[in-house]
């Protein structure tokens, strides 16, 4: 890209925080995961490490769990 006259710098990711109606607001993503029952605890653990909040967890048949979580975008 340098030959074409472009340069690019990459830095550490930062959260974009906006003030909406005087309140601090940060972006969130909604994560929906369908996993077999034996892997559900591992998925919950990984999402919890990223400060995710579980809102819904329901069983779909004998082998699957569906969980819905909100994650802060980083």
N, CA and C atoms as a LAMMPS dump frame, in Angstrom:
ITEM: TIMESTEP
0
ITEM: NUMBER OF ATOMS
222
ITEM: BOX BOUNDS ff ff ff
-5.0000000000000000e+02 5.0000000000000000e+02
-5.0000000000000000e+02 5.0000000000000000e+02
-5.0000000000000000e+02 5.0000000000000000e+02
ITEM: ATOMS id mol type element x y z
1 1 1 N 0.822 -1.183 0
2 1 2 C 0 0 0
3 1 3 C 0.87 1.252 0
4 2 1 N 2.073 1.13 0.483
5 2 2 C 2.938 2.292 0.52
6 2 3 C 3.264 2.788 -0.88
7 3 1 N 3.418 1.842 -1.822
8 3 2 C 3.693 2.25 -3.194
9 3 3 C 2.56 3.083 -3.778
10 4 1 N 1.352 2.814 -3.323
11 4 2 C 0.184 3.53 -3.831
12 4 3 C -0.014 4.869 -3.124
13 5 1 N 0.794 5.177 -2.132
14 5 2 C 0.68 6.454 -1.445
15 5 3 C -0.202 6.424 -0.208
16 6 1 N -0.556 5.229 0.275
17 6 2 C -1.385 5.106 1.468
18 6 3 C -0.546 4.58 2.618
19 7 1 N -0.82 5.065 3.808
20 7 2 C -0.216 4.517 5.013
21 7 3 C -1.32 4.219 6.005
22 8 1 N -1.119 3.204 6.81
23 8 2 C -2.138 2.757 7.737
24 8 3 C -1.488 2.511 9.091
25 9 1 N -2.095 3.035 10.143
26 9 2 C -1.633 2.749 11.5
27 9 3 C -2.768 2.065 12.25
28 10 1 N -2.418 1.076 13.02
29 10 2 C -3.401 0.326 13.778
30 10 3 C -3.063 0.485 15.253
31 11 1 N -4.066 0.823 16.041
32 11 2 C -3.869 0.979 17.48
33 11 3 C -4.749 0.014 18.241
34 12 1 N -4.655 0.081 19.532
35 12 2 C -5.466 -0.768 20.396
36 12 3 C -6.932 -0.348 20.286
37 13 1 N -7.875 -1.304 20.241
38 13 2 C -9.284 -0.946 20.138
39 13 3 C -9.768 -0.187 21.367
40 14 1 N -10.659 0.767 21.147
41 14 2 C -11.238 1.545 22.238
42 14 3 C -12.752 1.559 22.091
43 15 1 N -13.434 1.58 23.214
44 15 2 C -14.896 1.63 23.215
45 15 3 C -15.338 3.05 22.923
46 16 1 N -16.302 3.198 22.027
47 16 2 C -16.848 4.507 21.693
48 16 3 C -18.009 4.774 22.651
49 17 1 N -17.864 5.762 23.489
50 17 2 C -18.88 6.106 24.476
51 17 3 C -19.534 7.408 24.057
52 18 1 N -20.873 7.418 24.034
53 18 2 C -21.626 8.618 23.665
54 18 3 C -22.453 9.074 24.858
55 19 1 N -22.706 10.357 24.905
56 19 2 C -23.607 10.915 25.913
57 19 3 C -24.975 11.11 25.259
58 20 1 N -25.988 10.37 25.739
59 20 2 C -27.353 10.47 25.217
60 20 3 C -28.255 10.906 26.364
61 21 1 N -28.868 12.064 26.216
62 21 2 C -29.738 12.647 27.249
63 21 3 C -29.03 12.743 28.599
64 22 1 N -27.766 13.101 28.578
65 22 2 C -27.003 13.285 29.797
66 22 3 C -26.522 11.997 30.449
67 23 1 N -26.791 10.849 29.816
68 23 2 C -26.359 9.566 30.362
69 23 3 C -25.264 8.978 29.48
70 24 1 N -24.307 8.345 30.132
71 24 2 C -23.209 7.697 29.406
72 24 3 C -23.74 6.411 28.772
73 25 1 N -23.547 6.256 27.474
74 25 2 C -24.064 5.105 26.757
75 25 3 C -22.934 4.439 25.982
76 26 1 N -22.844 3.101 26.112
77 26 2 C -21.808 2.37 25.394
78 26 3 C -22.477 1.266 24.564
79 27 1 N -21.896 0.92 23.418
80 27 2 C -22.551 -0.058 22.53
81 27 3 C -22.522 -1.474 23.101
82 28 1 N -23.588 -2.211 22.835
83 28 2 C -23.713 -3.605 23.243
84 28 3 C -24.12 -4.444 22.045
85 29 1 N -23.775 -5.721 22.072
86 29 2 C -24.213 -6.674 21.073
87 29 3 C -25.088 -7.714 21.737
88 30 1 N -26.05 -8.248 20.989
89 30 2 C -26.888 -9.324 21.484
90 30 3 C -26.355 -10.627 20.901
91 31 1 N -25.971 -11.562 21.744
92 31 2 C -25.404 -12.839 21.328
93 31 3 C -26.405 -13.941 21.623
94 32 1 N -26.752 -14.729 20.591
95 32 2 C -27.634 -15.883 20.761
96 32 3 C -26.843 -17.119 20.36
97 33 1 N -26.757 -18.097 21.262
98 33 2 C -25.941 -19.282 21.046
99 33 3 C -26.799 -20.528 21.208
100 34 1 N -26.737 -21.435 20.233
101 34 2 C -27.351 -22.759 20.339
102 34 3 C -26.227 -23.776 20.449
103 35 1 N -26.137 -24.458 21.58
104 35 2 C -25.057 -25.431 21.801
105 35 3 C -25.627 -26.691 22.436
106 36 1 N -24.938 -27.834 22.25
107 36 2 C -25.328 -29.046 22.98
108 36 3 C -25.152 -28.838 24.484
109 37 1 N -25.896 -29.596 25.261
110 37 2 C -25.941 -29.41 26.708
111 37 3 C -24.568 -29.514 27.367
112 38 1 N -23.701 -30.419 26.885
113 38 2 C -22.41 -30.599 27.552
114 38 3 C -21.466 -29.424 27.362
115 39 1 N -21.722 -28.541 26.381
116 39 2 C -20.858 -27.386 26.144
117 39 3 C -21.449 -26.076 26.662
118 40 1 N -22.664 -26.114 27.194
119 40 2 C -23.33 -24.884 27.632
120 40 3 C -22.555 -24.178 28.736
121 41 1 N -22.014 -24.924 29.699
122 41 2 C -21.294 -24.288 30.811
123 41 3 C -20.014 -23.609 30.331
124 42 1 N -19.343 -24.187 29.356
125 42 2 C -18.123 -23.574 28.816
126 42 3 C -18.447 -22.272 28.087
127 43 1 N -19.535 -22.258 27.325
128 43 2 C -19.94 -21.038 26.621
129 43 3 C -20.313 -19.95 27.618
130 44 1 N -21.041 -20.315 28.663
131 44 2 C -21.419 -19.339 29.689
132 44 3 C -20.17 -18.757 30.346
133 45 1 N -19.19 -19.601 30.631
134 45 2 C -17.943 -19.151 31.248
135 45 3 C -17.2 -18.17 30.341
136 46 1 N -17.085 -18.492 29.061
137 46 2 C -16.372 -17.609 28.128
138 46 3 C -17.06 -16.252 27.985
139 47 1 N -18.376 -16.255 27.952
140 47 2 C -19.112 -14.989 27.816
141 47 3 C -19.034 -14.169 29.093
142 48 1 N -19.058 -14.828 30.243
143 48 2 C -18.963 -14.125 31.527
144 48 3 C -17.617 -13.428 31.675
145 49 1 N -16.566 -14.033 31.147
146 49 2 C -15.246 -13.396 31.196
147 49 3 C -15.217 -12.08 30.424
148 50 1 N -16.066 -11.957 29.405
149 50 2 C -16.136 -10.709 28.634
150 50 3 C -17.197 -9.76 29.191
151 51 1 N -17.615 -9.995 30.427
152 51 2 C -18.594 -9.159 31.131
153 51 3 C -19.965 -9.182 30.467
154 52 1 N -20.327 -10.333 29.916
155 52 2 C -21.647 -10.495 29.32
156 52 3 C -22.694 -10.758 30.38
157 53 1 N -23.926 -10.37 30.106
158 53 2 C -25.046 -10.593 31.016
159 53 3 C -26.034 -11.541 30.349
160 54 1 N -26.351 -12.671 31.015
161 54 2 C -27.307 -13.602 30.445
162 54 3 C -28.725 -13.13 30.747
163 55 1 N -29.551 -13.109 29.706
164 55 2 C -30.934 -12.681 29.889
165 55 3 C -31.922 -13.834 29.745
166 56 1 N -31.655 -14.744 28.822
167 56 2 C -32.567 -15.863 28.595
168 56 3 C -31.746 -17.134 28.42
169 57 1 N -32.188 -18.216 29.071
170 57 2 C -31.61 -19.531 28.812
171 57 3 C -32.745 -20.529 28.783
172 58 1 N -32.916 -21.18 27.648
173 58 2 C -34.015 -22.13 27.507
174 58 3 C -33.518 -23.386 26.794
175 59 1 N -34.193 -24.498 27.053
176 59 2 C -33.835 -25.774 26.446
177 59 3 C -34.661 -25.973 25.188
178 60 1 N -33.989 -26.358 24.109
179 60 2 C -34.655 -26.672 22.847
180 60 3 C -34.395 -28.141 22.553
181 61 1 N -35.272 -29.011 22.994
182 61 2 C -35.068 -30.447 22.807
183 61 3 C -34.13 -31.009 23.855
184 62 1 N -33.68 -32.234 23.634
185 62 2 C -32.822 -32.903 24.61
186 62 3 C -31.374 -32.452 24.533
187 63 1 N -30.937 -32.009 23.373
188 63 2 C -29.51 -31.784 23.165
189 63 3 C -29.09 -30.323 23.086
190 64 1 N -30.015 -29.384 23.029
191 64 2 C -29.601 -28.01 22.794
192 64 3 C -30.095 -27.068 23.875
193 65 1 N -29.243 -26.077 24.153
194 65 2 C -29.604 -24.956 25.017
195 65 3 C -29.467 -23.696 24.188
196 66 1 N -30.426 -22.812 24.308
197 66 2 C -30.333 -21.51 23.653
198 66 3 C -30.206 -20.476 24.745
199 67 1 N -29.183 -19.639 24.634
200 67 2 C -29.027 -18.584 25.617
201 67 3 C -28.811 -17.267 24.893
202 68 1 N -29.375 -16.229 25.436
203 68 2 C -29.264 -14.895 24.874
204 68 3 C -28.532 -14.033 25.872
205 69 1 N -27.506 -13.314 25.386
206 69 2 C -26.664 -12.522 26.275
207 69 3 C -26.39 -11.159 25.649
208 70 1 N -26.146 -10.16 26.49
209 70 2 C -25.684 -8.861 26.026
210 70 3 C -24.221 -8.726 26.363
211 71 1 N -23.421 -8.313 25.378
212 71 2 C -21.978 -8.16 25.559
213 71 3 C -21.566 -6.74 25.245
214 72 1 N -20.699 -6.143 26.046
215 72 2 C -20.149 -4.843 25.669
216 72 3 C -19.22 -5.012 24.468
217 73 1 N -19.302 -4.094 23.548
218 73 2 C -18.472 -4.148 22.338
219 73 3 C -17.091 -3.591 22.665
220 74 1 N -16.07 -4.388 22.389
221 74 2 C -14.694 -3.937 22.614
222 74 3 C -13.898 -4.212 21.372
